[in-house]
């Protein structure tokens, strides 16, 4: 019981509530799609816990990145099952984030394992963002989902600036934007499965 209370008291309540809402209100006919997103939320909970409980251990930071990688993989697979990667969007975001990586992050991350993890995570983030833009869902569902992935990528960018560039001006936005991403994705799925709009 104390573990359940601690989950809700440490900021994990948003993804847990999103999972419960999806299980209760999603259309059973497309539950396989819903499970991709639920698994992404579960990986996010694990990644969030590792990032929040590092206590100076860089391996936990890497572990958090790995779990969030699998979360993005879930989002990417969902998008590919319901659309295509928009290559024009991929070129734009990939170019922007590769420049960001090589100009700002490359020499700031001394741990080679962490550097590789950040690079691979950056790549899949760009792919899931471009794929979310290529969803063939209803107008509202598509844009809600895209906004959710965009919020996640934006939150990750703030984390990178905060952790590696000592730029902390927008650090207060990390959690609100991160939780907003999960809420937007959940609402997008409810719109999709229940055909609300």
Z-matrix of the N, CA and C atoms (Angstrom, degrees):
N
C 1 1.463
C 2 1.523 1 110.95
N 3 1.343 2 115.90 1 -40.18
C 4 1.469 3 119.66 2 -179.59
C 5 1.521 4 111.01 3 -64.63
N 6 1.365 5 117.23 4 -32.52
C 7 1.464 6 120.54 5 177.60
C 8 1.526 7 111.25 6 -65.62
N 9 1.330 8 116.08 7 -39.07
C 10 1.460 9 120.43 8 178.51
C 11 1.524 10 110.34 9 -65.38
N 12 1.326 11 115.85 10 -43.38
C 13 1.468 12 120.39 11 178.62
C 14 1.522 13 110.40 12 -62.46
N 15 1.336 14 116.93 13 -41.18
C 16 1.466 15 120.06 14 -178.53
C 17 1.523 16 111.44 15 -66.37
N 18 1.339 17 117.53 16 -33.51
C 19 1.465 18 120.31 17 177.40
C 20 1.519 19 110.24 18 -60.78
N 21 1.353 20 115.88 19 -44.77
C 22 1.457 21 119.64 20 -178.14
C 23 1.521 22 112.16 21 -74.60
N 24 1.321 23 117.51 22 -26.35
C 25 1.459 24 119.66 23 -177.31
C 26 1.530 25 112.80 24 -86.42
N 27 1.328 26 117.77 25 -13.51
C 28 1.460 27 119.90 26 -177.91
C 29 1.519 28 113.21 27 -101.40
N 30 1.311 29 117.75 28 12.80
C 31 1.452 30 119.63 29 175.00
C 32 1.508 31 114.95 30 96.52
N 33 1.333 32 117.92 31 5.01
C 34 1.457 33 120.22 32 179.92
C 35 1.522 34 112.29 33 -90.04
N 36 1.323 35 116.15 34 4.22
C 37 1.464 36 119.35 35 -175.29
C 38 1.523 37 112.28 36 -64.64
N 39 1.337 38 118.12 37 -34.68
C 40 1.471 39 120.24 38 -177.21
C 41 1.532 40 111.43 39 -62.37
N 42 1.353 41 119.36 40 -54.56
C 43 1.468 42 117.35 41 179.61
C 44 1.528 43 113.11 42 -64.38
N 45 1.340 44 117.64 43 -33.94
C 46 1.461 45 120.39 44 178.17
C 47 1.525 46 110.17 45 -64.19
N 48 1.319 47 116.88 46 -44.62
C 49 1.472 48 120.81 47 178.11
C 50 1.527 49 110.23 48 -64.16
N 51 1.325 50 117.69 49 -39.96
C 52 1.464 51 121.06 50 177.96
C 53 1.531 52 110.85 51 -60.98
N 54 1.324 53 116.97 52 -41.64
C 55 1.467 54 121.11 53 178.10
C 56 1.527 55 110.27 54 -62.77
N 57 1.321 56 116.64 55 -45.61
C 58 1.472 57 120.73 56 179.86
C 59 1.521 58 110.70 57 -61.67
N 60 1.329 59 116.73 58 -43.53
C 61 1.473 60 120.94 59 179.39
C 62 1.527 61 110.58 60 -61.37
N 63 1.329 62 116.73 61 -43.73
C 64 1.464 63 119.86 62 179.76
C 65 1.526 64 111.58 63 -63.91
N 66 1.323 65 116.66 64 -40.26
C 67 1.459 66 120.31 65 179.47
C 68 1.520 67 111.71 66 -67.00
N 69 1.314 68 116.70 67 -36.10
C 70 1.462 69 120.36 68 -176.28
C 71 1.529 70 113.42 69 -82.09
N 72 1.326 71 116.63 70 -35.13
C 73 1.463 72 118.85 71 -168.81
C 74 1.526 73 115.41 72 -115.73
N 75 1.324 74 117.84 73 -1.65
C 76 1.465 75 118.35 74 -179.23
C 77 1.525 76 110.70 75 -79.55
N 78 1.320 77 114.94 76 159.04
C 79 1.457 78 122.52 77 178.56
C 80 1.527 79 109.16 78 -75.26
N 81 1.316 80 117.77 79 124.40
C 82 1.466 81 121.74 80 -176.18
C 83 1.531 82 112.61 81 -64.09
N 84 1.321 83 117.22 82 -22.28
C 85 1.462 84 119.86 83 -177.33
C 86 1.528 85 112.40 84 -68.07
N 87 1.303 86 117.97 85 -23.23
C 88 1.468 87 119.83 86 179.43
C 89 1.531 88 110.45 87 -122.99
N 90 1.311 89 116.11 88 37.24
C 91 1.462 90 121.13 89 -178.73
C 92 1.528 91 112.22 90 -61.67
N 93 1.354 92 118.37 91 -27.23
C 94 1.468 93 120.08 92 178.86
C 95 1.527 94 110.65 93 -60.69
N 96 1.332 95 116.04 94 -41.84
C 97 1.464 96 119.59 95 176.42
C 98 1.518 97 111.19 96 -63.18
N 99 1.331 98 115.45 97 -41.35
C 100 1.459 99 120.24 98 -179.60
C 101 1.525 100 110.50 99 -62.73
N 102 1.327 101 116.85 100 -38.19
C 103 1.470 102 119.51 101 -179.45
C 104 1.522 103 112.50 102 -65.98
N 105 1.322 104 116.76 103 -30.05
C 106 1.470 105 118.64 104 174.19
C 107 1.525 106 110.68 105 -61.09
N 108 1.321 107 116.53 106 -43.25
C 109 1.462 108 120.84 107 -179.31
C 110 1.521 109 110.81 108 -72.90
N 111 1.323 110 117.28 109 -39.94
C 112 1.467 111 119.64 110 177.71
C 113 1.525 112 110.26 111 -61.80
N 114 1.332 113 117.18 112 -41.59
C 115 1.470 114 119.34 113 177.42
C 116 1.524 115 110.70 114 -63.77
N 117 1.346 116 117.04 115 -37.32
C 118 1.470 117 120.66 116 176.88
C 119 1.525 118 110.43 117 -62.55
N 120 1.333 119 116.88 118 -41.69
C 121 1.468 120 120.39 119 177.64
C 122 1.533 121 110.95 120 -64.33
N 123 1.333 122 116.67 121 -39.46
C 124 1.474 123 119.89 122 179.65
C 125 1.528 124 110.62 123 -65.68
N 126 1.336 125 116.94 124 -42.99
C 127 1.467 126 119.53 125 175.44
C 128 1.526 127 110.60 126 -61.61
N 129 1.325 128 116.91 127 -37.20
C 130 1.468 129 120.73 128 178.88
C 131 1.523 130 111.17 129 -64.46
N 132 1.328 131 116.31 130 -39.84
C 133 1.475 132 120.15 131 177.83
C 134 1.525 133 109.85 132 -60.64
N 135 1.336 134 116.03 133 -45.99
C 136 1.472 135 119.89 134 178.26
C 137 1.513 136 112.36 135 -63.50
N 138 1.332 137 116.45 136 -43.41
C 139 1.468 138 120.36 137 179.31
C 140 1.509 139 111.84 138 -64.80
N 141 1.327 140 116.12 139 -41.09
C 142 1.466 141 121.28 140 178.28
C 143 1.527 142 110.32 141 -61.98
N 144 1.338 143 115.87 142 -41.69
C 145 1.472 144 119.32 143 -179.61
C 146 1.536 145 110.22 144 -63.50
N 147 1.325 146 117.41 145 -44.57
C 148 1.468 147 120.12 146 -179.53
C 149 1.528 148 111.34 147 -63.95
N 150 1.328 149 117.07 148 -41.11
C 151 1.465 150 120.02 149 179.99
C 152 1.523 151 111.58 150 -68.65
N 153 1.328 152 116.17 151 -31.48
C 154 1.467 153 120.54 152 -178.81
C 155 1.526 154 112.81 153 -82.27
N 156 1.327 155 117.32 154 -17.62
C 157 1.468 156 121.85 155 -176.73
C 158 1.530 157 110.94 156 -123.21
N 159 1.318 158 115.88 157 45.39
C 160 1.467 159 119.57 158 -178.18
C 161 1.517 160 112.29 159 -72.41
N 162 1.329 161 116.69 160 -42.82
C 163 1.470 162 122.84 161 -178.13
C 164 1.529 163 111.63 162 51.08
N 165 1.339 164 115.47 163 39.19
C 166 1.461 165 119.79 164 176.21
C 167 1.519 166 115.25 165 87.05
N 168 1.332 167 118.42 166 -2.19
C 169 1.461 168 121.18 167 -178.93
C 170 1.536 169 109.68 168 -91.29
N 171 1.342 170 116.08 169 113.20
C 172 1.465 171 119.52 170 -178.37
C 173 1.525 172 111.79 171 -67.29
N 174 1.341 173 116.90 172 -25.48
C 175 1.464 174 119.84 173 179.39
C 176 1.527 175 110.97 174 -63.80
N 177 1.323 176 117.32 175 -29.95
C 178 1.462 177 120.04 176 177.12
C 179 1.527 178 110.76 177 -71.17
N 180 1.320 179 115.49 178 -33.65
C 181 1.472 180 118.97 179 175.46
C 182 1.523 181 109.49 180 -64.04
N 183 1.326 182 116.14 181 -44.97
C 184 1.468 183 120.81 182 177.59
C 185 1.527 184 110.04 183 -62.21
N 186 1.332 185 116.25 184 -43.46
C 187 1.461 186 120.07 185 178.38
C 188 1.513 187 112.53 186 -60.06
N 189 1.330 188 116.04 187 -40.40
C 190 1.460 189 120.74 188 176.50
C 191 1.514 190 111.89 189 -61.88
N 192 1.329 191 116.07 190 -42.63
C 193 1.461 192 120.75 191 178.40
C 194 1.533 193 110.26 192 -63.20
N 195 1.335 194 116.68 193 -41.36
C 196 1.473 195 120.62 194 179.62
C 197 1.523 196 110.69 195 -61.56
N 198 1.335 197 117.19 196 -44.46
C 199 1.463 198 119.79 197 179.55
C 200 1.524 199 111.76 198 -66.08
N 201 1.315 200 117.32 199 -39.22
C 202 1.467 201 119.63 200 176.29
C 203 1.531 202 111.15 201 -68.82
N 204 1.335 203 117.04 202 -28.90
C 205 1.467 204 120.49 203 173.02
C 206 1.531 205 109.52 204 -58.70
N 207 1.336 206 116.68 205 -46.33
C 208 1.465 207 119.98 206 179.92
C 209 1.530 208 111.70 207 -67.32
N 210 1.331 209 116.39 208 -30.72
C 211 1.464 210 119.37 209 174.16
C 212 1.530 211 109.82 210 -62.63
N 213 1.328 212 116.46 211 -47.23
C 214 1.470 213 120.54 212 177.94
C 215 1.527 214 110.99 213 -62.94
N 216 1.329 215 116.04 214 -35.49
C 217 1.461 216 119.34 215 178.09
C 218 1.530 217 110.42 216 -62.27
N 219 1.336 218 116.60 217 -40.33
C 220 1.463 219 120.43 218 175.73
C 221 1.516 220 111.74 219 -61.36
N 222 1.336 221 116.65 220 -45.10
C 223 1.466 222 120.63 221 177.68
C 224 1.534 223 110.86 222 -62.11
N 225 1.325 224 116.10 223 -41.88
C 226 1.463 225 120.94 224 -178.64
C 227 1.526 226 111.13 225 -63.81
N 228 1.332 227 117.15 226 -45.28
C 229 1.466 228 120.32 227 179.54
C 230 1.525 229 110.26 228 -62.99
N 231 1.329 230 116.51 229 -42.12
C 232 1.469 231 120.13 230 177.14
C 233 1.525 232 110.40 231 -57.56
N 234 1.332 233 115.98 232 -46.01
C 235 1.468 234 120.64 233 -178.56
C 236 1.523 235 111.37 234 -64.53
N 237 1.325 236 117.71 235 -39.80
C 238 1.460 237 120.73 236 -179.47
C 239 1.521 238 111.49 237 -69.76
N 240 1.339 239 116.86 238 -29.24
C 241 1.468 240 120.26 239 175.99
C 242 1.527 241 111.75 240 -74.93
N 243 1.315 242 115.89 241 -18.63
C 244 1.470 243 120.98 242 -176.64
C 245 1.521 244 112.99 243 -124.04
N 246 1.323 245 116.74 244 24.47
C 247 1.457 246 119.89 245 -179.54
C 248 1.517 247 111.20 246 164.39
N 249 1.313 248 116.80 247 -152.75
C 250 1.468 249 123.31 248 -177.85
C 251 1.521 250 110.01 249 -141.52
N 252 1.323 251 114.81 250 160.63
C 253 1.464 252 119.63 251 173.81
C 254 1.526 253 108.79 252 -73.43
N 255 1.325 254 116.13 253 128.04
C 256 1.467 255 120.49 254 175.16
C 257 1.532 256 108.05 255 -80.94
N 258 1.318 257 115.72 256 107.42
C 259 1.465 258 120.44 257 -173.22
C 260 1.524 259 112.42 258 -65.35
N 261 1.337 260 117.11 259 -33.45
C 262 1.460 261 119.42 260 178.85
C 263 1.526 262 110.79 261 -66.27
N 264 1.334 263 116.28 262 -41.59
C 265 1.471 264 120.62 263 177.58
C 266 1.528 265 109.98 264 -67.09
N 267 1.333 266 116.52 265 -40.86
C 268 1.464 267 120.59 266 178.89
C 269 1.523 268 110.85 267 -59.63
N 270 1.318 269 117.16 268 -44.22
C 271 1.477 270 119.87 269 179.65
C 272 1.522 271 111.45 270 -60.20
N 273 1.326 272 116.27 271 -41.80
C 274 1.473 273 120.46 272 -177.86
C 275 1.525 274 111.33 273 -67.04
N 276 1.339 275 116.48 274 -52.43
C 277 1.472 276 118.84 275 -175.63
C 278 1.522 277 111.68 276 -70.98
N 279 1.335 278 116.89 277 -35.22
C 280 1.461 279 120.00 278 178.94
C 281 1.523 280 110.60 279 -65.93
N 282 1.326 281 116.88 280 -43.00
C 283 1.467 282 120.52 281 177.21
C 284 1.527 283 110.73 282 -61.26
N 285 1.333 284 116.31 283 -46.51
C 286 1.468 285 120.61 284 -178.76
C 287 1.522 286 111.34 285 -61.81
N 288 1.330 287 117.37 286 -45.58
C 289 1.460 288 119.59 287 -175.89
C 290 1.528 289 113.17 288 -78.22
N 291 1.320 290 117.67 289 -28.53
C 292 1.465 291 118.88 290 173.25
C 293 1.526 292 110.17 291 -67.18
N 294 1.334 293 116.85 292 -40.24
C 295 1.470 294 119.73 293 175.18
C 296 1.523 295 110.68 294 -61.96
N 297 1.331 296 116.00 295 -44.29
C 298 1.466 297 121.06 296 177.50
C 299 1.533 298 110.97 297 -58.30
N 300 1.336 299 116.05 298 -42.76
C 301 1.469 300 120.69 299 -179.01
C 302 1.526 301 111.58 300 -66.07
N 303 1.333 302 115.91 301 -51.61
C 304 1.470 303 118.66 302 -173.53
C 305 1.525 304 112.99 303 -76.26
N 306 1.315 305 118.40 304 -28.62
C 307 1.472 306 119.94 305 179.97
C 308 1.526 307 111.43 306 -83.73
N 309 1.343 308 117.66 307 -41.99
C 310 1.462 309 120.51 308 -171.76
C 311 1.523 310 115.48 309 -105.93
N 312 1.329 311 118.15 310 -35.90
C 313 1.461 312 119.85 311 -171.84
C 314 1.525 313 113.98 312 -96.93
N 315 1.314 314 116.77 313 -33.21
C 316 1.462 315 122.61 314 -171.54
C 317 1.532 316 113.20 315 -47.89
N 318 1.323 317 117.69 316 -49.58
C 319 1.464 318 120.43 317 -176.08
C 320 1.526 319 112.74 318 -90.70
N 321 1.325 320 117.48 319 -4.77
C 322 1.469 321 120.90 320 -178.98
C 323 1.527 322 112.52 321 -91.91
N 324 1.334 323 117.60 322 -14.68
C 325 1.467 324 121.16 323 -178.36
C 326 1.521 325 108.14 324 -107.70
N 327 1.325 326 116.72 325 106.90
C 328 1.464 327 121.01 326 -174.82
C 329 1.531 328 112.85 327 -83.50
N 330 1.324 329 117.22 328 -27.86
C 331 1.465 330 121.16 329 -179.49
C 332 1.531 331 108.99 330 -76.58
N 333 1.351 332 118.13 331 116.50
C 334 1.470 333 119.76 332 -176.44
C 335 1.533 334 113.61 333 -63.83
N 336 1.327 335 117.50 334 -34.12
C 337 1.465 336 120.76 335 178.79
C 338 1.528 337 109.93 336 -65.96
N 339 1.326 338 115.80 337 -44.01
C 340 1.464 339 120.88 338 178.12
C 341 1.527 340 110.56 339 -64.77
N 342 1.321 341 116.50 340 -39.87
C 343 1.467 342 121.08 341 179.35
C 344 1.529 343 111.00 342 -60.44
N 345 1.329 344 116.71 343 -45.50
C 346 1.473 345 121.34 344 179.36
C 347 1.521 346 109.96 345 -65.42
N 348 1.342 347 116.67 346 -42.62
C 349 1.464 348 120.77 347 179.99
C 350 1.529 349 110.99 348 -60.98
N 351 1.324 350 116.50 349 -44.28
C 352 1.461 351 120.80 350 179.35
C 353 1.525 352 110.33 351 -63.36
N 354 1.332 353 117.15 352 -42.24
C 355 1.462 354 121.25 353 -179.00
C 356 1.527 355 111.53 354 -63.37
N 357 1.332 356 116.84 355 -47.63
C 358 1.471 357 120.84 356 -179.45
C 359 1.526 358 110.27 357 -64.66
N 360 1.335 359 115.90 358 -39.28
C 361 1.464 360 119.53 359 178.92
C 362 1.526 361 110.97 360 -64.90
N 363 1.317 362 116.23 361 -38.69
C 364 1.465 363 121.01 362 177.39
C 365 1.524 364 110.67 363 -60.17
N 366 1.323 365 116.64 364 -41.74
C 367 1.469 366 121.10 365 -178.49
C 368 1.525 367 110.78 366 -63.99
N 369 1.341 368 116.89 367 -49.45
C 370 1.471 369 118.09 368 -177.31
C 371 1.525 370 111.31 369 -67.92
N 372 1.333 371 117.19 370 -30.96
C 373 1.467 372 120.25 371 176.31
C 374 1.529 373 110.55 372 -61.07
N 375 1.323 374 116.42 373 -43.00
C 376 1.469 375 120.89 374 179.18
C 377 1.529 376 110.71 375 -64.91
N 378 1.330 377 116.72 376 -40.38
C 379 1.461 378 120.49 377 179.60
C 380 1.527 379 111.14 378 -66.24
N 381 1.337 380 117.66 379 -42.98
C 382 1.475 381 118.93 380 -179.04
C 383 1.527 382 110.99 381 -69.03
N 384 1.339 383 117.32 382 -33.47
C 385 1.465 384 120.01 383 177.03
C 386 1.530 385 110.53 384 -66.38
N 387 1.335 386 116.67 385 -45.13
C 388 1.467 387 120.67 386 179.47
C 389 1.526 388 111.08 387 -66.32
N 390 1.328 389 117.08 388 -35.93
C 391 1.467 390 120.44 389 178.96
C 392 1.522 391 111.00 390 -70.32
N 393 1.330 392 116.78 391 -35.74
C 394 1.468 393 119.12 392 178.85
C 395 1.530 394 111.12 393 -66.14
N 396 1.315 395 116.23 394 -29.54
C 397 1.468 396 120.37 395 177.14
C 398 1.530 397 110.89 396 -72.44
N 399 1.327 398 116.50 397 -23.45
C 400 1.462 399 120.99 398 -178.63
C 401 1.512 400 114.51 399 -95.91
N 402 1.335 401 117.73 400 13.61
C 403 1.467 402 120.67 401 178.39
C 404 1.525 403 110.72 402 -62.75
N 405 1.322 404 115.84 403 143.17
C 406 1.464 405 120.89 404 178.46
C 407 1.528 406 109.96 405 -106.70
N 408 1.297 407 116.63 406 42.32
C 409 1.457 408 122.39 407 177.50
C 410 1.525 409 108.80 408 -92.04
N 411 1.329 410 115.96 409 -175.74
C 412 1.463 411 119.28 410 175.04
C 413 1.528 412 108.99 411 -62.22
N 414 1.310 413 115.95 412 159.25
C 415 1.471 414 121.74 413 -176.64
C 416 1.531 415 111.47 414 -52.80
N 417 1.331 416 116.66 415 -49.97
C 418 1.467 417 121.21 416 -175.96
C 419 1.522 418 110.70 417 -66.92
N 420 1.333 419 117.08 418 -46.62
C 421 1.462 420 120.84 419 -178.97
C 422 1.529 421 111.27 420 -61.72
N 423 1.316 422 115.83 421 -43.56
C 424 1.468 423 120.70 422 -179.79
C 425 1.523 424 111.24 423 -60.29
N 426 1.339 425 116.89 424 -47.53
C 427 1.456 426 119.75 425 -175.92
C 428 1.522 427 112.49 426 -72.49
N 429 1.314 428 116.94 427 -32.12
C 430 1.470 429 119.58 428 174.96
C 431 1.527 430 110.26 429 -64.95
N 432 1.333 431 116.41 430 -44.66
C 433 1.464 432 120.17 431 -179.65
C 434 1.522 433 110.61 432 -64.74
N 435 1.334 434 116.26 433 -45.60
C 436 1.467 435 120.24 434 178.28
C 437 1.528 436 110.86 435 -59.22
N 438 1.334 437 116.83 436 -43.33
C 439 1.463 438 120.49 437 178.83
C 440 1.525 439 110.89 438 -62.49
N 441 1.353 440 116.09 439 -36.44
C 442 1.464 441 119.61 440 177.72
C 443 1.518 442 112.31 441 -63.91
N 444 1.323 443 117.21 442 -45.77
C 445 1.469 444 120.32 443 178.74
C 446 1.529 445 110.20 444 -67.39
N 447 1.331 446 116.98 445 -38.20
C 448 1.471 447 120.46 446 178.10
C 449 1.527 448 110.63 447 -62.29
N 450 1.328 449 117.17 448 -39.83
C 451 1.472 450 120.66 449 177.17
C 452 1.524 451 110.83 450 -62.94
N 453 1.340 452 116.29 451 -41.07
C 454 1.467 453 119.92 452 178.87
C 455 1.521 454 111.14 453 -63.06
N 456 1.322 455 116.84 454 -44.76
C 457 1.469 456 121.26 455 179.00
C 458 1.530 457 110.57 456 -64.31
N 459 1.331 458 116.78 457 -39.92
C 460 1.460 459 121.03 458 178.13
C 461 1.524 460 110.69 459 -64.27
N 462 1.339 461 116.85 460 -43.36
C 463 1.461 462 121.11 461 177.47
C 464 1.528 463 111.03 462 -60.29
N 465 1.338 464 116.38 463 -42.75
C 466 1.466 465 120.91 464 178.01
C 467 1.529 466 111.74 465 -63.50
N 468 1.328 467 116.21 466 -36.62
C 469 1.466 468 120.34 467 178.50
C 470 1.521 469 110.67 468 -65.07
N 471 1.329 470 115.87 469 -40.52
C 472 1.471 471 119.51 470 177.61
C 473 1.528 472 109.92 471 -64.14
N 474 1.348 473 116.78 472 -40.32
C 475 1.470 474 120.51 473 178.02
C 476 1.525 475 109.87 474 -60.77
N 477 1.334 476 117.37 475 -44.42
C 478 1.466 477 120.85 476 179.97
C 479 1.524 478 110.86 477 -61.37
N 480 1.325 479 117.27 478 -43.41
C 481 1.467 480 120.85 479 177.84
C 482 1.527 481 110.92 480 -64.30
N 483 1.311 482 116.01 481 -39.28
C 484 1.455 483 122.28 482 -178.87
C 485 1.533 484 111.43 483 -68.23
N 486 1.337 485 116.13 484 -45.50
C 487 1.467 486 121.01 485 -174.12
C 488 1.526 487 113.66 486 -79.52
N 489 1.317 488 116.41 487 -40.28
C 490 1.464 489 119.73 488 -169.54
C 491 1.524 490 114.60 489 -108.34
N 492 1.319 491 117.32 490 -22.71
C 493 1.464 492 120.08 491 -177.03
C 494 1.520 493 112.88 492 -111.10
N 495 1.331 494 116.98 493 0.24
C 496 1.473 495 122.68 494 -177.97
C 497 1.530 496 112.03 495 54.98
N 498 1.314 497 115.88 496 31.17
C 499 1.462 498 121.47 497 176.28
C 500 1.527 499 107.12 498 -104.03
N 501 1.333 500 115.60 499 101.08
C 502 1.460 501 120.39 500 -170.06
C 503 1.527 502 113.98 501 -110.32
N 504 1.313 503 117.18 502 11.94
C 505 1.468 504 120.86 503 -175.01
C 506 1.534 505 112.01 504 -59.39
N 507 1.326 506 116.84 505 -35.61
C 508 1.461 507 120.14 506 -176.24
C 509 1.527 508 112.90 507 -107.82
N 510 1.327 509 116.52 508 16.65
C 511 1.471 510 120.04 509 -177.46
C 512 1.530 511 112.24 510 -59.97
N 513 1.324 512 117.26 511 -29.81
C 514 1.463 513 120.72 512 -178.99
C 515 1.531 514 112.10 513 -65.28
N 516 1.331 515 117.34 514 -15.95
C 517 1.462 516 121.26 515 -179.15
C 518 1.527 517 113.23 516 -86.94
N 519 1.328 518 117.91 517 -12.11
C 520 1.465 519 120.57 518 -171.85
C 521 1.527 520 111.97 519 -54.82
N 522 1.327 521 116.75 520 -58.39
C 523 1.466 522 119.66 521 -176.48
C 524 1.525 523 113.27 522 -68.11
N 525 1.345 524 119.32 523 -46.91
C 526 1.473 525 117.91 524 179.42
C 527 1.532 526 113.22 525 -57.45
N 528 1.328 527 116.75 526 -42.33
C 529 1.465 528 119.86 527 -179.31
C 530 1.525 529 110.62 528 -69.92
N 531 1.322 530 116.82 529 -38.09
C 532 1.470 531 122.01 530 177.62
C 533 1.521 532 110.78 531 -62.23
N 534 1.325 533 117.19 532 -46.53
C 535 1.467 534 120.12 533 179.41
C 536 1.523 535 111.14 534 -69.50
N 537 1.304 536 116.70 535 -34.50
C 538 1.464 537 120.64 536 176.13
C 539 1.525 538 110.25 537 -60.16
N 540 1.336 539 116.87 538 -36.98
C 541 1.463 540 120.22 539 179.50
C 542 1.520 541 110.87 540 -61.24
N 543 1.331 542 117.10 541 -41.92
C 544 1.461 543 120.26 542 -178.77
C 545 1.529 544 111.64 543 -71.09
N 546 1.311 545 116.27 544 -35.97
C 547 1.473 546 119.89 545 177.68
C 548 1.531 547 109.97 546 -66.45
N 549 1.324 548 117.18 547 -44.23
C 550 1.462 549 120.87 548 179.87
C 551 1.526 550 111.57 549 -62.84
N 552 1.321 551 116.67 550 -42.19
C 553 1.467 552 120.81 551 178.98
C 554 1.527 553 110.24 552 -64.30
N 555 1.320 554 116.72 553 -41.55
C 556 1.467 555 121.03 554 178.86
C 557 1.522 556 111.00 555 -62.33
N 558 1.328 557 116.76 556 -46.77
C 559 1.465 558 120.66 557 179.38
C 560 1.534 559 110.00 558 -63.48
N 561 1.332 560 117.28 559 -39.12
C 562 1.468 561 120.55 560 177.98
C 563 1.519 562 110.97 561 -59.35
N 564 1.331 563 116.46 562 -40.43
C 565 1.459 564 119.94 563 179.94
C 566 1.521 565 111.92 564 -71.26
N 567 1.314 566 116.42 565 -36.71
C 568 1.459 567 118.95 566 177.00
C 569 1.518 568 110.53 567 -64.04
N 570 1.336 569 115.49 568 -40.57
C 571 1.466 570 119.81 569 176.75
C 572 1.533 571 109.39 570 -62.26
N 573 1.337 572 115.77 571 -42.27
C 574 1.478 573 120.27 572 -178.76
C 575 1.524 574 111.75 573 -66.37
N 576 1.322 575 116.54 574 -49.99
C 577 1.452 576 119.39 575 -171.66
C 578 1.522 577 112.86 576 -76.05
N 579 1.314 578 116.41 577 -32.69
C 580 1.471 579 119.29 578 -177.18
C 581 1.523 580 112.54 579 -101.54
N 582 1.377 581 114.34 580 0.63
C 583 1.466 582 120.31 581 179.08
C 584 1.528 583 111.90 582 50.96
N 585 1.352 584 114.62 583 47.46
C 586 1.467 585 119.27 584 -178.39
C 587 1.530 586 110.92 585 -71.38
N 588 1.328 587 116.40 586 -34.64
C 589 1.467 588 121.08 587 -178.77
C 590 1.521 589 109.20 588 -139.52
